[in-house]
């Protein structure tokens, strides 16, 4: 699902609703065959600047964007029973992934959890106010837990680093 910024929609109002239409078409194809759907709920790469700009209530996350995932759960209905929640943690305090990809940072922690999707969140009308409220509560609860998990993992990594003596290099 390609999301358009508010600024772009002001300049090109004909794009309004195209993202949802593309999601509907994709979900219609996926209903008849096995598929994996990836959704990046934060919507963008994390930075402290973005976190401050959106006044995120979370210490380590941006606010979740619920629109895309709520539409997918709504449209896929019973075909989607589980969610694979992936959390990537940079214990060395990286602001973006490029230093990791360029080997400047050596460690990441990846936490993967399979979560059942509450049946009340599947196959509902995503434009229904009561459904949106229930869905946002569920997603915000998930984000609270994720933020807490990141904090715990960073604390654990920091404690390990404090007492660690670097292993000898094989190149010395």
Secondary structure, DSSP 8 states (H G I E B T S, - for coil): -----HHHHHH-GGGTTHHHHHHHHHHHHHTTS-------TT-S---HHHHHHTT-SSSS------HHHHHHHHHHGGG--EEEEEEEE-TT--SSSHHHHTTS----EEEEEEEE--GGGSS--TT-HHHHHHHHHHHHHHHHHHHHHHHHHHHHHHHHHHT------TT-
